[in-house]
Amino acid sequence: MATKAELEEEARRYEILLLQARAALQSGNIPHSIQISVQSWPYIDGMMQYERKYNQREFKSVETIELVLKYAPIIFDTQSLETLEELLKSKKRIDKFASADLADKLATANQQLHSVLGVWSHLEQNTGFRQDELRRTIGGDQEWWRWVAEIWESQGYLTREPVANSYRLTLNVNYEEKVFGKCPCCGVKASSKKYHFWKEVACPKCKAAVYFVICNSQATAI
C-alpha cells in the first residue's frame, strides 16, 4: 500500500502535467496537449486516491482523460485511445472513482473516430464541399461538424473558404509524402505515401480493411 507521501507525489506530478497539457491546448498545439495528457495517466490512480482520502474530493471525471476523449478522435489519434482502453482495464479504480462512465465515453470517442475518417474520405473525393452540407450528406450533428472543421483548420489539415453563410472545405495534404502507418487492428507498421493511408486498405498482416494510423515510428515498406 502506498504511503501518504507517495500518493502526494503522484498527485503533484499529475498536476504539473495537467498544467502543461492545458498550456499546450491553449497555444493551439493539440497533438502535444494529448501527448502530455497521456504522460499524466500513470499518476491518475495515486492522485485520485490522495485527493479522496486526504482532501475528501470526489471526481466527476479526470481532465487529462477528458481532453484525449475530446480531441484524439478529431486528429485520428487511435494510439492514445488504445492506451486509454488499456489504462481503464488495468486501473479499474479510475473509472470506479469517477462518476462519469469513462468506458462509455471511450466507446463514443471510437465511434467519432470512425465518423471523422468517413468525412475525411468524403472531402478527399469532393474538394470544396460546403460545411453546412455535412449533416445532410454524412449524418450527425451539424454544430459538431462545424467544430471539427474549425479544429482541422487550426491544425492546418484543411482550408475553409467563406461562401454565402458557410464555408467550402479543401484538404491540405501532401499525398506524395512518405510516412509511416500502423494497423489499428493488429499493430503492424508499414511505410507508404501518405495518400495510401487516407484510404481504407487491406492490412498486409491481418487482412482487415482498415485506415492505417499515421505515426512517426520506423516501419517496413509495403
C-alpha positions as CSV (number, residue, x, y, z in Angstrom):
1,M,0.0,0.0,0.0
2,A,1.3,3.4,-1.0
3,T,2.2,5.9,1.7
4,K,0.7,9.4,2.0
5,A,4.0,10.9,0.8
6,E,4.0,8.6,-2.3
7,L,0.4,9.4,-3.2
8,E,1.0,13.1,-2.6
9,E,4.0,12.9,-5.0
10,E,1.8,11.3,-7.7
11,A,-0.8,14.0,-7.2
12,R,1.9,16.6,-7.6
13,R,3.3,15.0,-10.8
14,Y,-0.2,14.7,-12.3
15,E,-0.9,18.4,-11.5
16,I,2.3,19.5,-13.3
17,L,1.5,17.6,-16.4
18,L,-2.2,18.8,-16.3
19,L,-1.0,22.4,-16.3
20,Q,1.4,21.6,-19.2
21,A,-1.4,19.9,-21.2
22,R,-3.7,22.9,-20.6
23,A,-1.0,25.3,-21.8
24,A,-0.3,23.3,-25.0
25,L,-4.0,23.2,-25.8
26,Q,-4.4,27.0,-25.2
27,S,-1.5,27.6,-27.6
28,G,-3.3,25.5,-30.2
29,N,-0.9,22.5,-30.2
30,I,-3.5,19.8,-29.8
31,P,-1.2,16.8,-30.6
32,H,1.3,18.0,-27.9
33,S,-1.5,18.5,-25.4
34,I,-2.7,15.0,-26.0
35,Q,0.8,13.6,-25.6
36,I,1.3,15.3,-22.3
37,S,-2.1,14.2,-21.1
38,V,-1.2,10.6,-21.8
39,Q,2.1,11.1,-19.9
40,S,0.0,12.0,-16.8
41,W,-2.0,8.8,-16.8
42,P,0.4,6.7,-14.7
43,Y,-0.2,9.2,-11.9
44,I,-4.0,9.3,-12.0
45,D,-4.7,6.4,-9.7
46,G,-2.4,7.7,-7.0
47,M,-3.7,11.3,-7.5
48,M,-7.3,10.2,-7.1
49,Q,-6.5,8.1,-4.0
50,Y,-4.7,11.0,-2.4
51,E,-7.4,13.6,-3.2
52,R,-10.2,11.3,-2.0
53,K,-8.5,10.2,1.2
54,Y,-6.9,13.4,2.3
55,N,-8.9,16.2,0.7
56,Q,-12.3,14.5,0.6
57,R,-12.5,15.2,-3.1
58,E,-15.0,13.4,-5.3
59,F,-14.4,13.1,-9.1
60,K,-16.9,13.5,-11.9
61,S,-14.1,12.7,-14.4
62,V,-10.4,13.2,-15.0
63,E,-9.4,16.3,-17.0
64,T,-6.5,14.7,-18.9
65,I,-8.6,11.8,-19.9
66,E,-11.4,14.1,-21.0
67,L,-9.0,16.1,-23.1
68,V,-7.9,12.9,-25.0
69,L,-11.5,11.7,-25.4
70,K,-12.5,15.1,-26.9
71,Y,-9.6,15.7,-29.3
72,A,-7.9,12.4,-30.1
73,P,-10.7,11.2,-32.4
74,I,-10.6,14.5,-34.3
75,I,-6.9,14.2,-35.2
76,F,-7.1,10.4,-35.9
77,D,-5.0,9.5,-32.8
78,T,-6.0,5.9,-32.3
79,Q,-2.9,5.1,-30.3
80,S,-3.9,7.4,-27.4
81,L,-7.4,5.9,-27.4
82,E,-5.9,2.4,-27.3
83,T,-3.7,3.5,-24.4
84,L,-6.7,4.8,-22.6
85,E,-8.5,1.5,-23.1
86,E,-5.5,-0.3,-21.6
87,L,-5.4,2.1,-18.7
88,L,-9.1,1.6,-17.8
89,K,-8.7,-2.1,-17.9
90,S,-5.6,-2.2,-15.8
91,K,-6.7,0.5,-13.3
92,K,-10.4,-0.2,-12.8
93,R,-10.4,2.1,-9.8
94,I,-10.1,5.1,-12.0
95,D,-13.5,4.5,-13.7
96,K,-14.9,3.5,-10.3
97,F,-13.9,6.7,-8.6
98,A,-15.2,8.9,-11.5
99,S,-18.9,9.4,-11.6
100,A,-18.8,9.7,-15.4
101,D,-18.7,6.4,-17.3
102,L,-15.3,6.7,-18.8
103,A,-15.5,3.4,-20.6
104,D,-18.8,4.5,-22.3
105,K,-17.2,7.8,-23.2
106,L,-14.3,5.9,-24.8
107,A,-16.7,3.9,-26.9
108,T,-18.3,7.2,-28.1
109,A,-14.8,8.5,-28.9
110,N,-14.1,5.5,-31.1
111,Q,-17.4,6.0,-32.9
112,Q,-16.4,9.6,-33.5
113,L,-13.1,8.5,-34.9
114,H,-14.9,6.3,-37.4
115,S,-17.2,9.2,-38.4
116,V,-14.4,11.7,-38.9
117,L,-12.5,9.2,-41.1
118,G,-15.6,8.9,-43.2
119,V,-15.9,12.7,-43.5
120,W,-12.2,13.0,-44.4
121,S,-12.6,10.4,-47.2
122,H,-15.7,12.3,-48.4
123,L,-13.7,15.5,-48.6
124,E,-11.0,13.8,-50.5
125,Q,-13.4,12.9,-53.2
126,N,-15.4,16.2,-53.0
127,T,-13.0,19.1,-53.0
128,G,-14.7,22.4,-52.0
129,F,-17.6,20.6,-50.3
130,R,-19.8,23.0,-48.3
131,Q,-19.5,22.8,-44.5
132,D,-23.3,23.3,-44.0
133,E,-24.0,20.2,-46.1
134,L,-22.1,17.8,-43.9
135,R,-25.0,16.8,-41.7
136,R,-27.3,16.2,-44.7
137,T,-24.7,14.1,-46.5
138,I,-22.9,12.4,-43.7
139,G,-25.4,12.5,-40.8
140,G,-24.8,13.5,-37.2
141,D,-24.9,17.0,-35.6
142,Q,-24.1,20.0,-37.8
143,E,-22.6,22.0,-34.9
144,W,-20.2,19.2,-34.1
145,W,-19.1,19.0,-37.7
146,R,-18.6,22.8,-37.7
147,W,-16.4,22.4,-34.6
148,V,-14.4,19.5,-36.3
149,A,-13.8,21.7,-39.4
150,E,-12.6,24.5,-37.2
151,I,-10.2,22.2,-35.4
152,W,-8.9,20.8,-38.7
153,E,-8.4,24.3,-39.9
154,S,-6.5,25.3,-36.8
155,Q,-4.2,22.3,-37.2
156,G,-3.6,23.0,-40.9
157,Y,-5.5,20.0,-42.1
158,L,-7.8,22.0,-44.3
159,T,-8.7,25.4,-45.6
160,R,-12.2,26.9,-45.0
161,E,-13.1,29.4,-47.7
162,P,-16.1,31.6,-46.8
163,V,-19.1,31.2,-49.2
164,A,-22.6,32.6,-48.6
165,N,-23.4,31.7,-44.9
166,S,-21.0,28.8,-44.8
167,Y,-17.5,27.6,-45.9
168,R,-16.0,25.5,-48.7
169,L,-13.7,22.9,-47.3
170,T,-10.4,21.9,-49.0
171,L,-8.0,19.4,-47.5
172,N,-4.3,20.5,-47.2
173,V,-2.5,17.2,-47.7
174,N,0.7,16.3,-49.5
175,Y,-0.3,12.9,-50.6
176,E,3.1,12.1,-52.1
177,E,4.9,12.5,-48.7
178,K,6.4,9.2,-47.4
179,V,5.1,8.4,-43.9
180,F,4.8,5.5,-41.5
181,G,1.4,4.0,-40.6
182,K,0.1,1.4,-38.1
183,C,-2.8,-1.0,-38.5
184,P,-5.3,-0.3,-35.7
185,C,-6.3,-4.0,-35.5
186,C,-3.0,-5.9,-35.3
187,G,-0.5,-3.1,-34.8
188,V,1.7,-4.0,-37.8
189,K,3.7,-1.0,-39.1
190,A,4.3,-0.1,-42.7
191,S,5.6,2.8,-44.8
192,S,4.0,4.3,-47.9
193,K,3.0,7.5,-49.5
194,K,0.5,9.4,-47.3
195,Y,-2.4,9.1,-49.7
196,H,-2.4,5.3,-49.2
197,F,-3.1,5.8,-45.5
198,W,-6.0,8.1,-46.1
199,K,-7.9,5.3,-47.7
200,E,-9.3,2.1,-46.3
201,V,-6.9,-0.6,-47.3
202,A,-6.4,-4.3,-46.5
203,C,-3.7,-4.8,-43.8
204,P,-0.9,-6.9,-45.3
205,K,-0.7,-8.9,-42.0
206,C,-4.2,-9.4,-40.5
207,K,-6.1,-8.7,-43.8
208,A,-8.6,-6.4,-42.1
209,A,-10.0,-3.5,-44.1
210,V,-8.7,-0.5,-42.0
211,Y,-7.5,3.1,-42.1
212,F,-3.8,2.9,-41.2
213,V,-2.9,5.4,-38.4
214,I,-0.1,7.8,-39.5
215,C,2.8,7.8,-37.0
216,N,6.5,8.6,-36.7
217,S,7.6,5.1,-35.9
218,Q,10.1,3.2,-38.2
219,A,8.4,0.6,-40.3
220,T,9.0,-1.6,-43.3
221,A,7.7,-0.6,-46.7
222,I,4.6,-2.1,-48.3
